[in-house]
């Protein structure tokens, strides 16, 4: 199971890097989303996949019963999901505003408009 997840994580990282290296702002945004998802999967996989009880101590116990899932990677990934959602929402709003302002999402055209003004468009 870990080898399948490793292949999936590697392919997600490869796709994310490929999309980030594109010139379109929308494709860069998709690459950032893929990168965050691959990182979340990497955190889960590196902590070890354990099928067992939930990491909650029952009222009649003082310690977790074995086997139990590690709660730390779950908390880290939950935090990372919230942060990546905020980053994605901000980047999407910024992309929309940039498109409304310069009428393109191509980074080269944006750069030429910023340097030379409207005459180079």
SVG drawing of the C-alpha trace seen along z (x, -y; Angstrom):
<svg xmlns="http://www.w3.org/2000/svg" viewBox="-16 -52 26 55">
<polyline fill="none" stroke="black" stroke-width="0.4" points="0.0,0.0 2.8,-2.4 4.4,-1.9 1.2,-2.9 0.9,-6.0 4.6,-6.8 4.0,-6.6 0.9,-8.7 2.7,-11.3 5.6,-11.4 3.2,-11.9 1.3,-14.6 4.6,-16.4 5.7,-16.1 2.3,-17.4 2.5,-20.3 6.0,-21.3 5.0,-21.1 1.9,-23.3 3.8,-25.8 6.3,-26.2 3.6,-27.2 2.9,-30.8 -0.8,-31.0 -1.8,-32.2 -4.7,-29.7 -2.3,-26.8 0.1,-28.1 -2.8,-28.1 -3.7,-24.5 -0.1,-23.6 -0.1,-25.1 -3.2,-23.2 -1.6,-19.9 1.5,-20.7 -0.4,-21.1 -2.3,-17.9 0.9,-16.0 2.4,-17.3 -0.6,-16.3 -0.4,-12.8 3.4,-12.7 2.8,-13.7 0.3,-10.9 2.4,-8.3 5.6,-9.2 3.9,-8.8 3.1,-5.2 -0.3,-3.8 -1.9,-2.1 -5.3,-0.5 -6.6,-0.4 -8.5,-2.3 -9.1,-6.0 -6.7,-8.1 -9.2,-8.8 -8.8,-7.6 -12.0,-6.1 -13.4,-7.2 -12.5,-3.9 -8.9,-3.9 -5.8,-5.9 -3.7,-5.2 -4.5,-4.5 -5.2,-0.9 -2.9,0.6 -3.0,0.4 -4.0,-3.2 -3.6,-5.8 -1.1,-8.6 -3.0,-11.8 -0.1,-14.2 0.0,-13.7 -3.8,-14.1 -3.6,-17.4 -0.8,-18.6 -2.7,-17.7 -5.9,-19.4 -3.9,-22.6 -2.3,-22.3 -5.7,-21.9 -7.0,-25.1 -3.9,-27.1 -3.9,-25.8 -7.6,-26.7 -6.8,-30.3 -3.8,-30.5 -5.9,-29.2 -8.7,-31.6 -6.3,-34.6 -4.4,-33.5 -7.7,-33.0 -8.9,-36.5 -5.5,-37.9 -5.6,-36.1 -9.2,-37.4 -8.2,-40.9 -5.1,-40.7 -7.1,-39.4 -9.7,-42.1 -7.0,-44.7 -4.8,-43.6 -7.3,-41.3 -4.9,-38.4 -3.6,-35.6 -0.3,-35.1 2.6,-36.2 4.8,-37.3 2.0,-39.6 1.5,-40.9 5.2,-41.7 5.3,-43.4 2.2,-45.5 3.8,-46.4 7.1,-47.5 6.0,-49.1 2.4,-50.0 -0.4,-49.5 1.7,-50.0 3.5,-46.6 0.3,-44.7"/>
</svg>
